[in-house]
């Protein structure tokens, strides 16, 4: 199992009040990995990234998606080793591409990420 799939499994276990659908899409390049739906009736997307250093790799299509869709899009990144999980807004993808994992996140840790996504639209 690859690192992003392992991250997805962690999210699935932790995000019990959020419906997560894994999007396997080869026809629309740049489409985020997950479609989420919370109890407030809000849909959002999540791009999953795992890194062993500071750099997070995004394709031009992924960057384009988040630039074009700046609202209710998120990136969850995990640093291997310490297992640190951070949540970033998709609207910050250009900064995230330039600065990497050291960029200040809107949430730190699985529980904080879950709470923020649960509260969208509440």
C-alpha positions in Angstrom: 0.0 0.0 0.0 1.4 3.4 -1.0 1.9 6.3 1.4 -1.1 8.3 0.1 -3.3 5.3 0.5 -2.1 4.8 4.1 -2.9 8.5 4.7 -6.4 8.0 3.3 -6.9 5.0 5.6 -5.9 7.2 8.6 -8.4 9.9 7.5 -11.2 7.3 7.0 -10.7 6.0 10.6 -10.5 9.5 12.1 -13.1 11.4 10.1 -16.1 9.4 11.3 -18.7 12.2 10.9 -17.5 13.0 7.3 -18.3 11.0 4.2 -15.1 10.5 2.2 -15.2 9.2 -1.3 -11.9 8.3 -3.0 -11.8 9.6 -6.6 -9.9 7.4 -9.0 -9.9 9.6 -12.0 -7.6 9.2 -15.0 -9.6 11.3 -17.4 -9.7 14.7 -15.6 -6.1 15.3 -14.6 -5.6 17.4 -11.5 -8.8 16.2 -9.8 -8.2 15.9 -6.0 -8.0 12.5 -4.4 -11.1 12.8 -2.1 -14.6 14.2 -2.2 -15.9 15.0 1.3 -19.4 15.7 2.6 -20.0 16.9 6.2 -23.2 16.9 8.4 -23.8 20.5 7.5 -24.4 19.5 3.9 -21.1 20.9 2.5 -19.1 19.2 -0.2 -15.3 19.8 -0.4 -12.3 18.2 -2.0 -9.0 17.0 -0.5 -5.7 16.5 -2.2 -3.5 14.0 -0.3 0.3 14.5 -0.2 3.0 12.6 1.7 6.6 13.9 1.9 9.8 12.7 3.4 11.2 16.2 3.4 9.9 19.7 3.0 9.0 19.6 -0.7 5.5 18.8 -1.8 5.2 17.8 -5.4 2.2 19.1 -7.4 1.5 18.6 -11.1 0.6 21.6 -13.2 -2.9 20.2 -13.4 -3.3 20.0 -9.6 -2.1 23.6 -9.3 -4.5 24.7 -12.0 -7.4 22.9 -10.3 -6.9 24.7 -7.0 -6.3 28.1 -8.6 -9.5 27.7 -10.6 -11.5 26.3 -7.5 -10.2 28.3 -4.5 -13.2 27.6 -2.2 -13.9 24.4 -0.3 -10.7 22.7 -1.6 -8.0 21.5 0.8 -4.7 19.8 0.8 -3.8 17.4 3.6 -0.1 16.7 3.8 1.8 14.3 6.0 5.5 14.3 6.8 6.8 10.7 7.0 8.9 10.0 10.1 7.2 12.3 12.6 3.8 11.6 11.1 2.8 15.2 11.3 -0.4 16.0 9.4 -1.3 19.5 8.2 -4.3 20.9 6.5 -3.9 23.7 3.9 -6.6 25.6 2.0 -6.4 24.9 -1.7 -6.3 28.7 -2.4 -2.7 28.6 -1.0 -1.4 26.0 -3.4 1.0 28.4 -5.1 2.6 29.3 -1.7 2.6 25.6 -0.7 4.3 24.7 -4.0 7.0 27.3 -3.3 7.5 26.9 0.5 6.6 23.3 1.0 5.6 21.6 4.2 7.1 24.3 6.4 4.3 26.7 5.3 1.9 27.6 8.2 -1.1 25.4 8.0 -4.7 26.2 9.0 -4.8 23.0 11.1 -2.2 20.7 12.6 -3.0 17.1 13.5 -5.8 14.8 12.4 -8.2 15.9 15.1 -7.9 19.5 14.3 -8.3 18.8 10.6 -11.4 16.7 11.2 -13.0 19.4 13.4 -12.4 22.2 10.8 -13.8 20.1 8.0 -16.8 19.1 10.1 -17.6 22.7 10.9 -17.6 23.9 7.3 -20.8 25.7 6.6 -22.1 25.4 10.2 
